[in-house]
Amino acid sequence: GATVTLENSNTNYTRTVKTGTDGKFRLVNVPPNTYQIQILSPGFQKYERQVDVRTNVPIQLNAKLALGNASEVVEVTAPPNELENVPSPHTDVGQSMLSSLPLSATDSGLSNAIILTTGGVVADSNGFFHPQGDHGEVSYMVDGQPITDQQNKAFSTELPTNVFQSMELITASPQAQYGEKTSLVVNAVTRSGLGQKPSGSLDLSYGSFGTASENATYTLGGAKWGNFTAVDTSRSGRFLDTPEFWPMHDVGNSEIVFDRIDYQPDQWDSVHLNLYGARNWFQVPNTYDQPLQDQRQQATTLDASLSYQHVFNPTTLLSVVPYFRQDHVQYFPSPDRFNDSPATVAEDRHLTDWGAHIDLSYVKGIHNISFGTELMQHRLNENFNFGITSPAFDFSASPSLLPYDRINGGSLFLFTGSANVNEQAVYAQDQMTLKNLTLNLGLRFDHYGGLSTAKVAEPRLGFSYLIKQTGTVIRGSYDRTMETPYNENLILSSETGSGGLASNIFGAYGDHPLKPGRRNEFDTGFQQTLGRYVQLDANYFWKYTNNAFDFDALFNTPLVFPIEWQKSKIDGVSARISTISIHGFQAYTTLGHTRARFFGPETGGLIFNSPLDTGVFRIDHDQVYQQTGYLRYQHGKDGFWAQFIWRFDSGEVAGSVTDLADALALDADQQAAIGLYCGSDHATLTYPITACPSGNYGATRLNIPAHGTYNPDHNPPRIAPRNTFDVGIGTDNLFHTEKVKTTLRVTVENLTNTVALYNFLSTFSGTHFVTPRTYMATLGWAF
């Protein structure tokens, strides 16, 4: 009958259970972290200790409670903000944080949560983000299932945030179990019904742009079984970030069903099944230059993973996770293809992943050892066609596209291809704890066999050291990794050769497929407690990659094609300062600086929208500075709350307007988008600026280098700095009831209605505006 509480004050994670008549208790589905455990029973002294959860091997705790007043006890309490003595810098985001963030952007809740909570992440349009200077180099490990394809509404439908118990966002020093894409690893644990009483929630939301959503969860379980279900639907008139500040032709909707089934027949075996199905459909936003265009996209996702775990003894655990996942993307042109501008496009492709992740873990003494293998196959099937429909298209820059000039009788470009990419990996990892010193010693071997082949041995080495007297952890690491090409549209991109399709006659360069990259990464950093309530975590990273990847966007469509550069050199700093809850107040700030230098030549892709230097240049992942500030007040456990979020972005590189001549060559709509001015004259949709003899020119939303100062490496054009503010108020128990609680929240994103760009005519992204001021009201019930 003793009360056992496990908690982490940094993430607000709390679990409480009662011991049985035999004194035994069990806490399941506990995310990796450092926790304080407390045991209370009337007539006995309180029991407290710190527990580090770093393995799936069950942790046994033998707690003996002394009789009250039986002996004199000196109680030593650890600081509330627990330090984690591990070599890998990471951010832990719990369910309470995920439920409190303003994540109203349709189908991008998971991506926005990562952007708002993690330093060193540069925000981009449509939920894209650049972690630690790379684009899309993210691996999601969901209950042991590796997902390395793009999790974004333009490709798929990402899991909603209400299915997660927690996320560990690893930004450097990936352990040997992680491969393919390692700039950011999202180690996620989903919610489970095992051992849970019946509970559920229903949230109904409505807001700006006709945005409406319905989100429901239900949890039910017993001692040996459990089920958790989430059903989410949404509809919005601003589904994608738009190339104009106010959306045109941008309606979209999504439907998501997630179910987790757990069964644990005894203390030795457990199994759980994740089932996930999703669909999104949206219109492709138009500009004032293409008012009649009616292009649309539909994406469906099916996912199933089965996790089986067997405990051989108190020190050894076997985990086997077979999985299947398929994304099907269909892109539809306008009914009248000549209404499309500057090109008409159609696509139908499948990306099917299946495989297994097998891991044997052994914990004994100072050792936390794991051996494992990953076996996977990516089955690619691509059907694509397009034709140029704009009479103003510049064929002098892309002569190879002349056969596809539909205005002058050219034919459609047609492509059909299929291929399999087979990958095998084996790894060994030992995390050794030598008093205050933690060592990570790992080795991974990857074999990549697809359109190209590669074999890479990858040592993963790291250390961290705890200085208890000052509350400091210092750390460092070296990692060798193999970065794999993006699978989306990989076959076509591997056929177009150097400079892409616009530079070459299709079919002549099929023997130059995109190849896996080889990366050397160095990281160093520290974690520091500042008193009992504040914690600082900072990290410096340096990455050198041969064969570095990005995407080439097709004009302003969501269709992108993987490209490969000769090499990249990326370095930067990320940091996070956070507090625990102090009388209901909790705050954090994250910040980052990234320098991303890429080197030509380039291979793959389709059509570049702006000139690119073949030497060294700054890519759009490069941003001098970004910072997020978060402040929240919660009255009581479930009372009134209020929150404030500030986001500053100094502006990504935007390389298409290098001087005044480039700006004057833009059409009226494009000049108005960047806010071009000459003296007191400002470009509008009906008034383009064609000359600026005074030389007093600029743009309100784009920083254009002064005359003669442009340099693709040291002085590229950039998006203008922006500040955005989000606020929210609400209550978690409006009527102060016990069984069924009524929740209410109102949020406002971009409170000041700042007009700003994410990017402009980007080869890698297109043109997109930041979300205008957006209101959202949510009424819900929880039991």
matplotlib code that plots the C-alpha trace (Angstrom):
import matplotlib.pyplot as plt

x = [0.0, 3.0, 2.7, 5.5, 6.1, 8.5, 9.1, 11.4, 11.0, 12.5, 9.9, 7.1, 6.8, 5.1, 3.8, 2.3, 1.5, 0.6, 2.6, 0.7, 0.2, 3.6, 5.3, 5.9, 5.2, 5.8, 6.2, 6.0, 6.6, 9.1, 10.9, 14.8, 15.8, 17.0, 14.3, 13.7, 11.7, 9.9, 8.2, 5.8, 3.9, 2.3, 4.5, 7.7, 10.4, 10.3, 12.5, 14.2, 16.8, 17.8, 17.2, 18.8, 16.7, 19.1, 18.1, 15.1, 16.4, 14.0, 15.5, 15.0, 14.8, 14.9, 13.6, 13.6, 11.6, 12.8, 10.2, 9.3, 11.4, 13.3, 16.6, 17.9, 18.0, 19.9, 17.9, 19.9, 17.8, 19.2, 18.8, 15.3, 16.9, 18.5, 21.8, 22.2, 25.7, 25.6, 27.8, 24.8, 23.2, 19.5, 16.2, 13.5, 9.9, 7.2, 3.4, 2.7, 4.9, 3.5, -0.1, 0.8, 2.6, 0.5, 0.7, -2.3, -0.4, -2.3, -0.5, 2.8, 2.4, 5.3, 7.7, 6.6, 7.2, 10.8, 11.4, 10.1, 11.9, 15.3, 18.3, 20.2, 17.1, 16.3, 12.6, 11.5, 8.1, 5.5, 6.9, 10.3, 13.3, 17.1, 18.6, 22.2, 22.8, 21.3, 18.0, 15.8, 18.6, 16.3, 15.7, 12.6, 12.8, 9.1, 8.9, 11.9, 10.7, 13.2, 11.6, 14.1, 11.9, 10.6, 7.9, 6.2, 2.7, 4.3, 5.5, 3.4, 1.3, 3.4, 2.2, 0.2, 1.6, -1.2, 0.1, 3.4, 4.3, 7.7, 10.4, 14.1, 15.6, 19.2, 21.2, 24.7, 26.8, 24.3, 24.9, 25.7, 22.1, 21.2, 21.9, 21.0, 20.2, 21.8, 21.7, 18.7, 17.4, 13.9, 13.6, 9.9, 7.8, 4.0, 1.3, 0.2, -2.9, -1.0, -2.1, -4.1, -7.6, -10.2, -9.5, -10.0, -10.3, -12.1, -10.9, -12.9, -11.1, -12.0, -10.0, -8.8, -8.9, -11.8, -9.5, -11.4, -10.1, -11.4, -8.9, -9.9, -8.0, -9.1, -7.0, -8.0, -6.0, -5.4, -2.4, -1.5, -3.0, -3.7, -5.0, -4.5, -6.3, -6.1, -8.3, -7.5, -9.1, -8.5, -9.5, -7.9, -8.1, -4.4, -3.1, 0.4, 2.5, 1.7, 3.7, 1.5, 0.9, -2.9, -3.7, -5.3, -6.4, -5.0, -7.7, -6.6, -7.7, -6.3, -7.5, -5.3, -5.9, -3.4, -3.8, -1.3, -2.1, 0.0, 0.1, 2.3, 1.5, 4.3, 7.3, 9.5, 7.7, 5.9, 4.5, 2.9, 1.5, 1.4, -1.1, -1.2, -3.2, -3.4, -4.5, -4.0, -5.4, -4.6, -4.7, -1.4, -1.4, -1.4, 0.3, -1.2, 0.9, -1.1, -4.7, -6.4, -4.1, -5.8, -3.0, -3.7, -2.0, -3.1, -0.9, -1.8, 0.3, -0.1, 2.2, 2.4, 5.1, 5.3, 7.6, 8.5, 10.7, 12.0, 13.8, 16.3, 17.4, 17.7, 20.6, 19.6, 16.8, 16.1, 14.0, 12.7, 10.8, 9.6, 7.7, 6.0, 5.3, 4.0, 3.6, 1.5, 1.7, -0.5, -0.1, -2.8, -2.5, -5.2, -8.1, -7.0, -3.2, -2.6, -4.0, -0.9, 2.1, 5.0, 4.6, 2.0, 2.9, 1.6, 3.0, 2.1, 4.7, 4.9, 7.6, 7.4, 9.7, 9.9, 12.4, 13.4, 15.4, 16.8, 18.7, 20.2, 20.9, 23.0, 23.4, 25.9, 28.1, 29.6, 28.5, 25.3, 25.9, 23.8, 24.4, 22.0, 21.2, 18.9, 17.7, 15.5, 14.4, 13.0, 10.9, 10.6, 8.1, 7.9, 5.7, 6.2, 5.4, 5.5, 5.6, 6.4, 3.3, 4.6, 5.3, 7.7, 9.9, 13.6, 14.8, 18.2, 19.1, 17.5, 17.9, 17.3, 13.7, 12.8, 11.3, 8.8, 7.6, 3.8, 3.0, 4.8, 3.7, 6.3, 5.4, 5.1, 8.3, 7.4, 9.2, 8.5, 10.9, 11.2, 14.0, 14.8, 17.3, 18.6, 20.3, 22.0, 23.6, 25.2, 26.4, 27.8, 27.6, 28.8, 28.0, 30.3, 29.8, 33.0, 31.9, 31.6, 32.8, 30.6, 32.1, 30.3, 32.2, 30.4, 31.0, 28.5, 28.9, 26.5, 26.0, 23.9, 22.9, 20.5, 21.1, 24.6, 26.5, 28.6, 30.1, 31.1, 32.6, 31.6, 33.2, 31.1, 33.1, 32.0, 32.5, 30.9, 32.2, 30.2, 31.7, 29.4, 30.8, 29.9, 26.9, 28.7, 28.8, 31.4, 31.2, 32.8, 32.5, 33.6, 31.3, 31.7, 28.4, 27.0, 24.3, 21.9, 20.2, 16.5, 14.2, 11.5, 11.9, 15.4, 15.2, 14.4, 17.0, 19.7, 19.0, 19.4, 23.1, 25.2, 23.1, 19.8, 17.4, 17.5, 21.2, 21.2, 19.4, 17.5, 19.0, 22.6, 23.7, 22.0, 25.3, 25.8, 23.2, 23.3, 25.7, 25.7, 27.6, 30.5, 30.6, 33.1, 31.5, 33.0, 30.9, 31.8, 29.6, 28.5, 25.6, 25.5, 23.0, 22.5, 21.2, 18.3, 16.0, 17.9, 19.9, 22.1, 23.0, 25.3, 26.9, 29.3, 29.3, 31.5, 30.6, 32.5, 30.7, 31.7, 28.5, 26.2, 22.4, 19.6, 16.3, 15.6, 12.0, 10.1, 9.0, 6.5, 5.1, 5.6, 7.4, 11.1, 14.0, 17.1, 20.4, 23.9, 26.8, 30.5, 30.9, 29.8, 31.4, 28.9, 29.5, 27.5, 26.4, 23.1, 22.1, 19.1, 18.4, 15.5, 13.8, 11.7, 8.3, 8.7, 5.3, 3.5, 6.0, 8.2, 10.4, 13.0, 14.9, 16.7, 19.2, 21.4, 23.9, 24.6, 27.2, 26.5, 29.0, 28.4, 30.7, 29.9, 29.5, 25.9, 24.3, 20.7, 17.5, 15.2, 15.1, 17.0, 15.0, 18.1, 21.7, 24.1, 27.8, 29.7, 32.3, 31.6, 28.4, 26.1, 23.0, 19.6, 20.2, 22.6, 21.2, 23.3, 21.0, 17.7, 16.1, 12.9, 11.6, 8.9, 7.1, 4.1, 2.1, -0.1, -2.4, -2.5, -2.5, -5.3, -6.4, -6.0, -2.9, -1.3, 1.7, 3.9, 6.3, 8.7, 10.6, 13.4, 15.0, 17.8, 16.9, 18.0, 20.2, 18.1, 20.4, 18.2, 18.5, 22.2, 22.0, 19.7, 19.7, 18.2, 15.6, 14.5, 14.3, 11.5, 7.9, 5.5, 4.2, 7.7, 8.8, 5.8, 6.5, 10.0, 8.8, 11.1, 11.4, 13.4, 13.4, 9.7, 8.4, 7.2, 6.5, 2.9, 1.0, 0.2, 3.3, 6.7, 9.9, 11.8, 14.7, 16.3, 18.6, 18.9, 20.6, 18.5, 16.9, 16.2, 13.5, 11.6, 11.5, 14.9, 18.4, 20.0, 23.8, 25.0, 26.3, 29.5, 29.5, 27.7, 29.7, 28.0, 30.1, 30.7, 27.9, 24.9, 21.4, 19.3, 15.7, 15.1, 15.1, 11.7, 10.2, 6.9, 4.9, 2.4, 0.1, -2.4, -4.7, -6.9, -7.9, -7.7, -10.8, -13.3, -16.0, -13.7, -15.2, -13.5, -14.6, -15.1, -13.1, -13.9, -10.9, -10.8, -8.0, -7.5, -4.3, -3.0, -0.1, 1.9, 0.1, 1.5, 0.6, 4.2, 4.5, 7.7, 9.1, 10.6, 12.3, 12.1, 12.5, 14.6, 16.1, 15.5, 12.1, 10.4, 8.7, 6.6, 5.3, 5.2, 1.7, -0.4, -2.1, -4.1, -6.7, -7.7, -10.2, -10.4, -13.1, -12.5, -13.4, -11.1, -12.0]
y = [0.0, 2.4, 5.3, 5.3, 8.4, 8.7, 12.3, 14.5, 18.2, 19.4, 17.7, 17.6, 13.8, 12.2, 8.6, 7.3, 3.7, 1.8, -1.3, -4.5, -6.7, -8.2, -4.8, -5.1, -2.3, -1.8, 1.3, 0.7, 2.7, 5.0, 7.3, 7.6, 10.2, 10.9, 10.7, 11.1, 8.3, 8.8, 6.1, 7.1, 5.0, 6.0, 5.2, 4.9, 7.3, 8.7, 6.8, 8.9, 8.2, 9.1, 6.6, 6.8, 5.1, 4.5, 1.0, -1.2, -3.8, -3.7, -1.8, -3.5, -1.3, -2.9, -0.2, -0.7, 1.8, 2.5, 2.8, 6.4, 7.9, 4.6, 6.3, 9.8, 10.4, 13.2, 13.7, 14.8, 16.1, 16.2, 19.5, 19.6, 20.1, 16.8, 16.7, 13.9, 12.6, 11.4, 12.3, 13.0, 16.5, 16.3, 17.9, 16.0, 17.0, 15.4, 15.1, 18.1, 20.3, 18.9, 19.6, 23.2, 24.4, 26.4, 23.9, 25.0, 24.8, 22.0, 18.7, 20.2, 19.8, 17.4, 19.6, 22.8, 21.2, 20.3, 23.8, 25.5, 23.3, 22.6, 24.9, 24.9, 24.2, 26.7, 27.0, 26.7, 26.6, 23.9, 22.4, 21.8, 22.6, 22.5, 20.6, 21.5, 22.9, 20.1, 19.8, 16.9, 14.8, 13.4, 9.9, 9.1, 6.1, 5.4, 2.6, 1.0, 1.5, 3.5, 6.0, 8.0, 9.2, 12.8, 13.3, 16.3, 17.0, 17.6, 13.9, 12.1, 12.8, 12.9, 11.4, 13.9, 15.1, 13.7, 10.1, 10.7, 10.1, 11.8, 12.7, 12.7, 15.0, 14.0, 16.8, 15.4, 12.3, 9.7, 6.2, 3.3, 2.1, 5.2, 5.4, 6.8, 10.4, 11.6, 15.4, 15.0, 11.8, 11.8, 8.9, 8.8, 6.8, 6.6, 6.5, 3.1, 1.7, -1.0, -0.9, 2.2, 3.0, 4.0, 7.6, 9.8, 13.2, 15.1, 18.5, 20.6, 23.5, 26.3, 29.3, 31.6, 30.6, 28.3, 25.9, 23.2, 20.1, 17.3, 15.3, 12.3, 9.8, 6.8, 4.7, 1.4, -1.4, -4.0, -5.6, -7.6, -5.6, -2.2, -0.2, 3.5, 5.0, 8.5, 9.8, 13.3, 15.2, 18.7, 21.1, 24.5, 27.2, 27.8, 24.2, 25.0, 28.1, 30.3, 32.3, 35.3, 36.7, 36.1, 32.5, 31.7, 28.2, 26.6, 24.4, 21.1, 18.4, 15.4, 12.3, 10.2, 7.1, 5.6, 2.5, 0.9, -2.5, -3.9, -7.5, -8.6, -12.2, -12.4, -10.5, -12.1, -11.3, -8.3, -7.4, -4.3, -3.5, 0.0, 0.6, 3.9, 5.2, 8.7, 10.7, 14.3, 16.2, 19.8, 22.4, 23.8, 27.6, 30.1, 33.4, 36.5, 35.3, 32.0, 32.8, 30.0, 27.2, 24.2, 21.8, 19.4, 16.6, 13.6, 11.5, 8.4, 6.6, 3.0, 1.9, -1.2, -2.2, -5.1, -5.0, -8.1, -8.1, -11.0, -10.8, -13.7, -12.6, -9.4, -8.2, -9.3, -8.3, -9.1, -6.7, -7.5, -4.9, -5.9, -3.1, -2.1, 1.4, 2.9, 6.4, 6.9, 10.5, 11.6, 15.0, 16.2, 19.0, 21.5, 20.1, 22.5, 22.0, 25.3, 27.1, 25.8, 28.2, 28.1, 24.3, 21.6, 18.7, 15.2, 12.6, 9.2, 7.5, 4.9, 4.6, 1.3, 0.5, -2.8, -4.4, -5.3, -3.8, -6.4, -5.5, -7.5, -5.4, -6.4, -4.4, -5.4, -3.4, -0.4, -1.7, -1.0, -3.0, -3.5, -5.5, -5.1, -5.2, -3.4, -5.0, -2.9, -2.4, 0.7, 0.0, 3.0, 3.4, 6.8, 8.1, 11.7, 14.1, 17.8, 20.4, 24.1, 26.3, 29.8, 31.9, 33.9, 30.9, 31.6, 28.7, 30.3, 29.3, 25.8, 24.8, 21.1, 21.9, 23.2, 19.8, 20.2, 23.7, 23.0, 26.5, 25.9, 22.3, 20.5, 17.1, 16.2, 15.0, 11.4, 9.3, 6.0, 4.1, 1.6, 0.4, -1.2, 0.1, -2.6, -1.7, -3.8, -2.6, -4.2, -2.3, -2.8, -0.2, 0.0, 2.9, 2.6, 4.4, 4.8, 6.8, 10.4, 9.5, 8.1, 6.6, 5.7, 3.2, 2.2, 0.8, 0.5, -1.0, 0.0, -1.5, 0.5, -1.2, 0.5, 2.8, 3.1, 1.1, 1.9, 0.2, 2.3, 1.5, 4.1, 4.5, 6.4, 7.7, 10.0, 10.9, 13.0, 13.9, 15.1, 17.6, 17.3, 20.2, 22.7, 20.9, 20.6, 18.0, 18.4, 16.2, 15.6, 13.1, 12.0, 10.3, 8.8, 8.4, 7.4, 9.8, 8.2, 10.0, 11.0, 8.3, 10.7, 11.0, 9.4, 7.5, 10.5, 12.7, 9.9, 10.0, 13.8, 14.1, 17.3, 20.4, 18.6, 18.0, 21.6, 21.3, 17.8, 15.7, 13.2, 9.7, 10.6, 10.6, 7.6, 6.2, 9.0, 8.1, 9.9, 8.2, 8.0, 10.6, 10.1, 12.4, 13.2, 15.0, 16.5, 17.8, 19.4, 21.0, 21.2, 21.2, 23.5, 23.9, 27.5, 27.2, 24.9, 26.0, 26.9, 24.7, 25.7, 23.2, 24.3, 22.5, 23.3, 21.1, 20.8, 18.5, 17.7, 15.7, 14.2, 13.9, 16.3, 16.4, 18.8, 19.1, 20.9, 22.4, 22.5, 26.2, 26.9, 23.3, 20.9, 18.6, 18.3, 16.2, 15.1, 16.6, 16.0, 18.4, 17.5, 18.3, 20.5, 22.1, 22.9, 24.2, 26.1, 26.5, 25.6, 26.2, 25.9, 27.6, 26.2, 26.3, 23.8, 24.9, 27.7, 28.4, 27.7, 29.6, 27.7, 29.1, 28.2, 29.8, 28.1, 29.7, 28.7, 29.8, 27.8, 28.3, 26.0, 26.1, 23.8, 23.1, 22.3, 20.7, 19.6, 16.3, 15.5, 17.5, 18.9, 22.7, 25.3, 28.5, 30.7, 30.8, 28.8, 29.2, 26.0, 26.9, 27.4, 29.1, 29.5, 27.3, 28.2, 26.1, 28.9, 31.4, 33.6, 33.5, 32.2, 32.2, 31.0, 32.2, 30.4, 31.5, 29.7, 30.1, 27.4, 28.0, 24.7, 21.3, 21.9, 25.5, 28.7, 29.0, 31.6, 31.3, 33.6, 32.5, 34.7, 33.6, 35.5, 34.5, 36.6, 35.2, 32.3, 32.7, 33.6, 33.6, 34.7, 38.5, 39.4, 43.0, 45.8, 44.3, 41.0, 42.9, 45.0, 41.8, 40.5, 40.8, 43.1, 40.3, 39.1, 42.7, 43.3, 40.0, 41.2, 44.8, 46.3, 50.1, 52.9, 56.0, 56.7, 54.4, 50.9, 48.1, 46.9, 44.3, 47.0, 49.1, 47.3, 49.3, 49.2, 51.6, 53.2, 56.0, 57.4, 54.2, 54.5, 51.0, 48.1, 45.6, 45.4, 41.6, 40.8, 42.0, 42.7, 43.1, 46.6, 47.2, 45.3, 43.5, 40.3, 37.1, 33.7, 32.7, 35.8, 38.2, 36.4, 37.9, 36.9, 37.0, 40.0, 39.4, 38.8, 38.6, 36.7, 36.4, 33.7, 33.9, 31.6, 31.4, 28.6, 26.3, 22.5, 22.3, 25.1, 23.9, 22.5, 19.0, 15.6, 12.9, 14.8, 18.0, 20.7, 22.4, 25.7, 27.4, 30.3, 30.9, 33.6, 33.0, 35.9, 38.3, 41.4, 40.1, 40.5, 40.2, 38.2, 35.5, 32.1, 32.1, 33.7, 32.0, 29.4, 26.6, 24.5, 25.7, 28.2, 31.3, 31.2, 33.7, 33.3, 32.6, 35.8, 36.4, 33.3, 32.8, 29.3, 28.4, 24.8, 23.4, 19.9, 17.3, 14.9, 12.0]
z = [0.0, -0.3, -2.7, -5.4, -7.4, -10.3, -11.6, -13.6, -12.8, -16.1, -18.3, -15.6, -16.2, -13.2, -12.6, -9.4, -8.4, -5.2, -4.1, -3.9, -0.8, -1.4, -1.7, -5.4, -8.0, -11.7, -13.8, -17.6, -20.7, -18.9, -21.4, -21.3, -18.7, -15.2, -12.5, -8.8, -7.2, -3.9, -1.8, 1.1, 3.6, 6.9, 9.9, 7.8, 6.8, 3.2, 0.7, -2.1, -4.8, -8.3, -11.1, -14.6, -17.3, -20.3, -21.4, -22.1, -19.6, -16.6, -13.7, -10.4, -7.3, -3.8, -1.4, 2.3, 4.4, 7.9, 10.7, 11.5, 14.4, 14.7, 13.9, 13.3, 9.6, 7.7, 4.5, 1.5, -1.4, -4.9, -6.9, -8.6, -12.0, -12.6, -14.5, -17.1, -17.3, -20.9, -23.9, -26.2, -25.9, -26.2, -25.2, -23.5, -24.4, -22.3, -22.9, -20.7, -22.9, -26.1, -25.0, -24.0, -27.1, -29.7, -32.5, -34.6, -37.9, -39.8, -39.9, -38.7, -34.9, -34.5, -36.6, -34.9, -31.5, -32.5, -33.8, -30.7, -28.1, -29.7, -30.1, -33.4, -35.5, -38.3, -39.2, -42.8, -44.6, -44.5, -41.3, -42.8, -40.6, -40.8, -37.8, -37.0, -40.5, -42.6, -44.4, -43.4, -41.9, -39.2, -38.0, -36.0, -33.7, -32.7, -30.1, -31.7, -35.4, -37.4, -39.8, -41.9, -44.7, -44.7, -42.0, -43.5, -44.9, -48.4, -48.4, -45.8, -42.7, -39.6, -36.3, -34.2, -30.9, -28.8, -29.4, -27.7, -24.1, -24.6, -27.2, -26.7, -29.3, -29.8, -31.6, -31.6, -30.8, -32.1, -30.6, -32.9, -33.1, -35.1, -38.8, -42.3, -41.0, -37.8, -37.6, -35.3, -33.8, -32.4, -29.9, -29.3, -26.9, -27.6, -25.0, -23.7, -22.0, -20.1, -16.5, -17.0, -15.9, -18.6, -19.6, -22.7, -24.2, -26.9, -28.3, -30.8, -32.3, -34.7, -35.9, -38.6, -42.3, -41.6, -39.7, -37.8, -36.0, -33.9, -31.7, -29.6, -27.5, -25.4, -23.0, -21.5, -19.8, -17.2, -15.5, -18.6, -21.5, -22.7, -25.7, -26.6, -29.6, -31.1, -33.9, -35.4, -38.2, -39.5, -42.3, -43.1, -45.7, -45.2, -45.2, -46.7, -46.2, -49.1, -51.7, -51.0, -47.6, -47.9, -49.0, -52.4, -53.4, -50.2, -48.7, -47.3, -44.8, -43.1, -41.2, -38.8, -36.8, -34.4, -32.2, -29.8, -28.4, -25.5, -24.1, -21.2, -20.2, -17.6, -16.3, -19.0, -22.2, -23.7, -27.1, -28.5, -31.9, -33.4, -36.2, -38.1, -41.0, -42.4, -45.4, -46.4, -49.4, -50.3, -53.0, -54.1, -53.3, -56.1, -56.7, -58.5, -61.5, -61.7, -60.7, -62.6, -61.5, -59.8, -58.9, -56.0, -54.0, -52.0, -49.7, -47.8, -45.2, -43.8, -41.0, -38.8, -36.4, -33.9, -30.9, -29.0, -25.9, -23.9, -20.6, -20.3, -16.8, -14.8, -17.0, -20.5, -22.8, -26.5, -28.6, -32.1, -34.1, -37.6, -39.4, -42.7, -43.9, -47.2, -48.5, -51.6, -53.1, -56.0, -57.6, -60.0, -62.6, -63.4, -65.4, -68.2, -68.1, -69.9, -66.7, -64.9, -64.8, -65.3, -65.7, -65.6, -63.4, -62.5, -60.2, -58.8, -56.6, -53.9, -51.2, -49.3, -46.4, -44.6, -42.3, -38.8, -35.9, -33.6, -30.4, -27.5, -24.4, -21.4, -18.2, -15.6, -13.3, -15.1, -18.5, -20.5, -23.7, -26.8, -30.0, -32.9, -36.5, -38.9, -42.1, -44.4, -47.9, -49.5, -52.6, -54.9, -57.7, -59.5, -62.3, -63.3, -66.1, -66.8, -69.5, -69.7, -70.1, -69.5, -72.6, -70.5, -69.5, -70.1, -72.3, -72.8, -69.2, -69.7, -73.4, -72.7, -71.7, -75.2, -76.3, -73.4, -74.4, -74.5, -75.7, -79.0, -79.5, -77.4, -75.7, -72.1, -70.3, -69.2, -66.7, -65.1, -62.8, -60.0, -57.9, -54.6, -52.0, -49.7, -46.4, -43.7, -40.6, -37.5, -34.4, -31.0, -28.2, -24.6, -22.3, -19.4, -16.1, -14.1, -11.1, -12.5, -16.0, -18.7, -21.9, -25.1, -27.2, -30.3, -33.8, -36.6, -40.1, -42.9, -46.3, -48.8, -52.0, -54.4, -57.4, -55.9, -53.4, -50.3, -47.3, -44.3, -40.9, -38.3, -34.9, -32.4, -29.4, -26.7, -23.0, -20.3, -16.8, -13.8, -11.5, -8.5, -6.5, -9.2, -10.8, -14.1, -16.9, -19.6, -22.7, -26.1, -29.0, -32.4, -34.8, -38.3, -40.1, -43.4, -44.6, -47.1, -50.1, -49.7, -51.1, -52.4, -56.2, -55.9, -59.2, -61.4, -59.6, -60.1, -63.9, -64.5, -63.9, -63.2, -63.1, -63.3, -66.1, -67.3, -68.2, -69.7, -72.3, -70.2, -70.2, -71.0, -67.3, -65.8, -64.7, -62.1, -59.4, -56.0, -53.6, -49.8, -48.0, -45.5, -42.5, -39.7, -36.8, -33.7, -30.8, -27.4, -24.8, -21.2, -18.9, -15.8, -13.0, -11.9, -8.4, -7.7, -10.4, -13.6, -16.0, -19.0, -21.8, -24.6, -27.5, -30.4, -33.5, -36.5, -39.5, -42.7, -45.3, -48.6, -50.8, -49.0, -49.7, -50.1, -52.2, -55.4, -55.3, -58.6, -58.7, -55.9, -55.8, -52.9, -55.3, -54.5, -55.9, -54.0, -55.0, -54.0, -53.6, -53.6, -50.0, -47.1, -44.0, -41.3, -37.8, -35.2, -31.6, -29.9, -26.3, -24.0, -20.7, -18.7, -15.3, -13.4, -12.2, -9.7, -8.0, -11.3, -13.5, -16.0, -18.7, -21.2, -24.1, -26.9, -29.3, -32.2, -34.8, -37.9, -40.7, -43.6, -46.5, -49.5, -52.4, -56.0, -58.4, -57.9, -59.2, -59.6, -59.2, -61.9, -62.5, -60.5, -59.9, -59.2, -60.2, -58.0, -57.8, -58.5, -55.9, -52.2, -51.2, -48.2, -48.5, -47.1, -43.9, -42.9, -40.4, -38.3, -35.2, -34.0, -30.5, -28.9, -25.6, -23.7, -20.5, -18.9, -15.7, -14.4, -11.3, -9.4, -11.0, -13.5, -13.1, -15.2, -17.3, -19.6, -21.9, -24.1, -26.9, -28.7, -31.8, -33.5, -36.8, -38.3, -41.8, -44.0, -47.0, -50.1, -53.1, -56.0, -55.6, -55.5, -56.6, -57.9, -61.4, -60.1, -58.2, -61.2, -63.3, -61.0, -62.0, -60.1, -57.9, -56.9, -56.2, -54.0, -52.1, -51.0, -50.5, -53.0, -52.9, -54.6, -52.6, -51.7, -54.4, -53.4, -55.8, -55.9, -58.0, -60.5, -60.3, -60.8, -60.3, -63.6, -62.8, -59.7, -60.8, -57.3, -56.0, -52.8, -52.9, -50.8, -49.7, -46.4, -46.4, -48.0, -47.4, -50.8, -50.7, -51.5, -55.0, -55.7, -52.3, -53.1, -52.3, -52.2, -49.2, -47.2, -48.2, -49.7, -49.7, -46.8, -45.7, -43.4, -39.6, -38.0, -34.6, -34.0, -30.8, -29.8, -26.7, -25.1, -22.2, -20.9, -18.1, -17.7, -15.5, -16.3, -13.9, -11.1, -11.5, -10.6, -13.1, -16.3, -16.8, -19.3, -20.9, -22.7, -24.5, -26.9, -28.7, -31.1, -33.4, -34.9, -32.5, -34.2, -37.7, -38.8, -42.6, -43.2, -45.5, -44.8, -48.2, -51.7, -55.1, -53.3, -55.4, -52.3, -51.1, -53.4, -51.9, -48.7, -46.2, -42.5, -41.1, -40.7, -37.3, -36.5, -33.8, -32.5, -29.8, -28.4, -26.2, -24.8, -22.3, -20.4, -18.1]

ax = plt.figure().add_subplot(projection="3d")
ax.plot(x, y, z, "-o")
ax.set_aspect("equal")
plt.show()
